[in-house]
Amino acid sequence: MNLAGKRVMVLGLGVSGAAAARFLSGRAASLLLTDRRTDLDHAQFPDCDLRLGPENIQWLDGVDLLVVSPGVPPSTALMRAARDKGTPIIGELELASRFTSAPLIAITGTNGKSTVTTMLGEICKAAGLRAFVGGNLGAPLIDAVDGGFDAAVVEVSSYQLETIERFKPKVAVHLNLSADHLDRYPNLDAYGAAKARLFENQDADDWAILNRDDPQVWSLAPRLRAQVMSFGAGQPRQRPAIWLERGALHYEIKGASGALALDRFPLRGAHDLANAMAAAAAALAFGLDSAAIVRGLAGFSPLPHRLELVAERRGVRYIDDSKGTNVGAVVEALAATPAPIILIAGGVDKGGDYAPLCGPLTEKVKLLILIGAARFKMRDGLARAVALQCVETLAEAVGVAAARAVAGDTVLLSPACSSFDQFRDYAERGQRFQELVRAL
C-alpha cells in the first residue's frame, strides 16, 4: 500500500485516530485531520491540515483515502458522503494490518475480550515470544508496525470490524455474543454480523476458536473456511476442542492431546474458566506448547475494574466491576458474587433489554440502586424483580449502599450501561467508585 503523496483524511482523533495520523505522517501522506471536538491542541499535529468542529462534506474533495476511527458512527455526514463518492474507507485496524509483518491473534466477543487478550499476552511471554498486546485494549495495532514482534495479540471490537477489507488473523477467537451496542446496531443480528467479519478473510491455513456453549457463536462454524477449534464446559462432540474436566483443561488438536493443570490459575468463576479455555485454545492453535500455556495462565493477574475487590469494611465487601457495561456482563458478575448483594447499576442506556437481569436480581440482590441517565428506564423494566432505589450520582449510590449494607453483604458496582453521562469512560467510573469506598 503506497501512501506517499496520497491525500488521506483521518476522521476522529481519539487514541486510534491520533496513532493512525502519526503513522501516515511518517509515510509521506498528505494529511487532513478532522474531529468534531474543537479543543484539540494544534501542536499535537504539526504540518497537518487540521479541521475541527461540524463536518463539511466538501473536505472530501481530492481525498484518496478515508481512515475512520471506530467511535465514529457510519451515519455521519462525512461517512455517507465518502460512500456516495466511492472514496475508500478503512479503519486503523485495517491500515495496520497492511503493514505489520507479525502474525495476528485477534479476539472478539461481547464480554471477556480484554481478559483473554491479556491472558494470551502472558502465554506468549511465557513461551519466550516478543508479543505486541493491544488493539481495542491499550495501544492501537498501528503501533506494532516495524516493531519486530513475533506475534500481535489484538482485542477487536465490532466497530473496528466494520471497516476491514483484508484483515486476516492467523488465529481468530469469538468468545460470546449478547445484546450490546444496540444504540448503534438495529438488532442483535446486525451486531453479530459485524463481529463475524473477524473470520471473513481467513482460509484453511488459519484457525477459528469458537465458544460451542454459545449457540449464536457456534452457529458460525459451518460457514467458516478456517479450521475450527471449540471451547466450552461440556464434553465436545467433535474435535479439535478444549474442555474442562476434573479441574484441568483437556484438549485435542493437530493430532495431539493432553491436559493443562489449573492449580496455579488465580480465578475460579465459570466465566474465568471459559476465558482460560479460549486463551489456551488460541495458544495451541498458534503452536505454543502446553508448558508455556500453564505458566502463562498462572502468571495472569485480573484486570482492573473486572470484579476487583476494593475493600472490606465492617464485614461488607465492595467490588468494582465497572467494566460490566452490558447486561450479559452483569449476569456473569452476579453469578460470581455471593449473595446477598447490593447492586449499583446505570449510566447511559445502550439500547438493549434489561429483562435477562430479572432472574439473577430476584435470586441474589437485596437492593438495586440505579444511577445516571438510564435509571428510570431500568427502574421500569426491573421494579417487579427486586427492591430498588433511584439516585442521580455514583456518590449518592455509594452512600445509600453503605447505609443499607450489613455484615455479610457485598456492594457490587456492575452498571450494565456505558459511563458517558457522568464519566470519561468505565475506568474513570471505577476509579471514582474506589475513591468513594475508601473514603467511607
TITOR-854603 format. One record per residue (C-alpha): x, y, z. Coordinates in steps of 0.02 Angstrom, whole numbers, padded with zeros to 5 digits, always signed. Example, Ala and Ser with C-alpha at 12.3 -4.5 7.8 and 13.67 -1.06 7.14 Angstrom:
+00615-00225+00390+00684-00053+00357
END
This chain:
+00000+00000+00000+00090+00156-00061+00039+00310+00038+00170+00434-00024+00085+00587-00095-00090+00520-00063-00218+00638+00013-00281+00546+00168-00417+00605+00286-00419+00540+00464-00592+00557+00538-00591+00558+00729-00434+00596+00829-00452+00487+00983-00318+00360+01029-00340+00258+00869-00356+00406+00752-00209+00500+00825-00099+00345+00809-00153+00323+00628-00113+00506+00594+00062+00487+00665+00092+00332+00560+00026+00411+00400+00132+00565+00427+00286+00454+00433+00235+00376+00266+00235+00542+00173+00047+00553+00155-00036+00723+00137-00147+00728+00291-00314+00809+00325-00365+00777+00506-00542+00806+00568-00633+00794+00734-00795+00866+00799-00707+00922+00957-00643+01100+00948-00523+01097+01096-00384+00992+01019-00208+01062+01026-00144+01100+00851+00033+01070+00914-00006+00883+00927-00024+00875+00738+00113+00983+00660+00118+01005+00471-00058+00934+00452-00218+01013+00388-00323+01009+00547-00509+01047+00536-00614+01045+00694-00798+01065+00730-00951+01023+00623-00918+00912+00472-00912+00984+00297-00928+00859+00154-00826+00975+00042-00674+00922+00144-00679+00760+00045-00631+00847-00117-00467+00771-00176-00461+00641-00036-00392+00472-00094-00423+00375+00068-00528+00399+00224-00463+00320+00386-00605+00321+00511-00593+00298+00699-00702+00159+00773-00803+00280+00880-00867+00373+00727-01036+00301+00678-01065+00256+00494-01212+00378+00487-01108+00538+00497-01115+00660+00352-00934+00631+00300-00953+00442+00305-01111+00447+00199-01033+00568+00075-00874+00462+00061-00977+00307+00020-01076+00405-00110-00915+00467-00191-00834+00295-00189-00692+00354-00077-00607+00203+00002-00646+00191+00190-00541+00089+00310-00503+00096+00496-00339+00099+00591-00350-00090+00616-00357-00122+00429-00220+00006+00396-00106-00076+00524-00137-00250+00454-00074-00193+00283+00096-00151+00357+00130-00264+00505+00226-00425+00473+00185-00505+00641+00057-00647+00634-00107-00592+00711-00207-00671+00853-00371-00575+00862-00503-00587+00996-00683-00526+00989-00844-00558+01085-00964-00458+01191-00878-00494+01356-00705-00553+01408-00605-00484+01261-00481-00386+01365-00455-00529+01487-00421-00658+01352-00308-00538+01257-00206-00509+01415-00201-00696+01455-00134-00732+01280-00003-00597+01304+00056-00684+01463+00059-00853+01374+00163-00781+01230+00282-00705+01357+00297-00872+01447+00337-00953+01279+00480-00831+01251+00393-00734+01112+00406-00548+01090+00221-00509+01076+00126-00347+01047-00032-00341+01154-00161-00208+01116-00291-00161+00987-00454-00106+01064-00364-00137+01229-00224-00011+01257-00105+00029+01115-00176+00029+00937-00113-00107+00820-00033+00026+00710+00098+00046+00848+00156-00132+00813+00214-00092+00636+00403-00108+00617+00415-00168+00797+00494-00336+00757+00362-00433+00853+00343-00621+00845+00154-00605+00866+00022-00470+00883-00118-00511+01005-00260-00389+00975-00430-00359+01052-00550-00317+00912-00719-00230+00930-00868-00239+00815-00841-00055+00775-00666-00092+00712-00726-00240+00609-00850-00130+00515-00708-00055+00413-00594-00203+00375-00556-00262+00198-00409-00384+00206-00381-00401+00394-00333-00584+00414-00289-00658+00584-00189-00818+00593-00297-00861+00744-00466-00779+00772-00565-00801+00934-00751-00767+00960-00796-00778+01145-00982-00745+01157-01124-00639+01091-01259-00550+01190-01357-00389+01169-01243-00237+01169-01217-00078+01070-01398-00080+01011-01386+00110+01007-01275+00082+00853-01345-00079+00778-01530-00105+00736-01535-00277+00816-01431-00421+00885-01413-00500+00712-01330-00344+00643-01214-00334+00793-01172-00518+00772-01139-00496+00586-01012-00360+00625-00924-00475+00748-00923-00619+00623-00822-00516+00499-00671-00566+00603-00666-00729+00504-00709-00671+00328-00532-00665+00258-00466-00823+00340-00426-00980+00241-00388-01162+00277-00216-01120+00348-00295-01013+00485-00388-01055+00645-00557-01000+00714-00585-01026+00900-00771-01032+00941-00873-01048+01101-00978-01203+01074-01083-01159+01229-01146-01001+01143-01272-01052+01008-01252-00892+00907-01063-00905+00904-01060-01091+00870-01183-01071+00726-01042-00986+00628-00938-01146+00621-01011-01224+00461-00986-01062+00364-00801-01035+00401-00655-01077+00287-00532-01084+00433-00501-01237+00539-00619-01232+00688-00574-01272+00868-00709-01260+01001-00703-01221+01186-00836-01249+01316-00878-01328+01482-00967-01484+01420-00893-01635+01332-00866-01591+01148-00947-01695+01012-00810-01656+00887-00626-01615+00884-00518-01510+00886-00581-01448+01055-00537-01398+01232-00645-01434+01382-00646-01430+01573-00635-01598+01662-00583-01639+01841-00506-01468+01870-00396-01466+01714-00412-01409+01535-00409-01558+01417-00376-01534+01232-00359-01621+01065-00286-01528+00916-00171-01566+00770-00161-01749+00819-00102-01708+00995-00195-01719+01159-00159-01676+01339-00214-01586+01496-00169-01414+01563-00161-01400+01752-00255-01257+01833-00186-01271+02010-00098-01102+01997-00230-01013+01892-00290-00873+02009-00475-00870+01959-00617-00994+01979-00777-00914+01912-00865-01001+01768-00829-00855+01651-00646-00853+01708-00627-01036+01661-00711-01005+01493-00588-00863+01461-00442-00976+01508-00506-01110+01387-00519-00983+01246-00343-00917+01278-00270-01092+01290-00358-01147+01129-00291-00997+01035-00115-01029+01100-00123-01213+01049-00186-01165+00876-00043-01040+00862+00079-01180+00900+00131-01138+01078+00175-01281+01195+00070-01337+01342+00200-01294+01475+00204-01112+01417+00013-01106+01423+00011-01169+01602+00144-01042+01653+00055-00900+01563-00113-00936+01645-00029-00949+01815+00052-00778+01788-00110-00691+01739-00170-00551+01854-00353-00499+01848-00378-00334+01757-00434-00175+01846-00621-00143+01861-00665-00326+01824-00739-00395+01986-00599-00308+02080-00611-00315+02270-00589-00136+02330-00609-00154+02518-00697-00244+02658-00773-00129+02787-00869-00190+02940-00897-00358+02859-00959-00283+02693-00862-00318+02534-00854-00183+02399-00820-00245+02222-00783-00139+02068-00849-00215+01905-00862-00050+01811-00811-00143+01652-00981-00230+01660-01058-00115+01529-01192-00232+01463-01324-00349+01532-01227-00508+01493-01077-00447+01592-01187-00406+01742-01266-00579+01737-01090-00652+01745-01041-00536+01887-01194-00583+01989-01160-00768+01960-00982-00746+02025-01030-00644+02180-01105-00723+02337-01273-00660+02397-01339-00551+02473-01289-00413+02352-01323-00227+02343-01302-00189+02158-01261-00016+02091-01305-00002+01905-01349+00128+01774-01269+00258+01663-01303+00281+01477-01427+00159+01402-01358+00060+01254-01525+00008+01181-01535-00168+01250-01664-00263+01351-01641-00272+01540-01761-00419+01562-01622-00551+01572-01570-00471+01737-01736-00507+01821-01699-00687+01871-01525-00655+01944-01587-00498+02033-01729-00592+02117-01612-00733+02167-01462-00637+02234-01492-00449+02252-01573-00372+02406-01566-00193+02341-01536-00119+02168-01476+00061+02165-01494+00145+01995-01396+00297+01940-01374+00409+01789-01469+00440+01629-01538+00263+01613-01603+00245+01791-01787+00274+01754-01791+00158+01603-01704+00025+01707-01825+00053+01851-01973+00024+01737-01901-00139+01673-01838-00210+01838-01953-00149+01976-02050-00312+01980-01892-00413+02011-01809-00325+02158-01820-00185+02285-01738-00034+02206-01697+00149+02232-01653+00284+02104-01521+00416+02139-01429+00529+02019-01244+00506+02054-01121+00370+02098-01077+00461+02259-01258+00456+02315-01268+00272+02270-01115+00226+02373-01186+00324+02519-01353+00231+02510-01266+00063+02490-01154+00092+02641-01304+00143+02747-01406-00011+02698-01269-00143+02698-01241-00260+02846-01102-00384+02882-01104-00522+02752-01169-00412+02611-01074-00368+02452-01090-00198+02369-01061-00226+02184-01039-00092+02052-01086-00176+01887-01177-00046+01784-01248-00134+01627-01226+00037+01543-01089+00145+01472-01020+00286+01578-01026+00436+01465-01163+00532+01557-01050+00565+01707-00877+00494+01668-00748+00490+01529-00750+00300+01522-00780+00145+01627-00605+00160+01705-00639+00334+01773-00806+00273+01841-00721+00127+01927-00585+00237+01998-00715+00356+02068-00807+00209+02148-00646+00153+02230-00611+00328+02296-00787+00339+02369-00772+00169+02453-00603+00209+02530-00672+00374+02595-00813+00289+02692
END
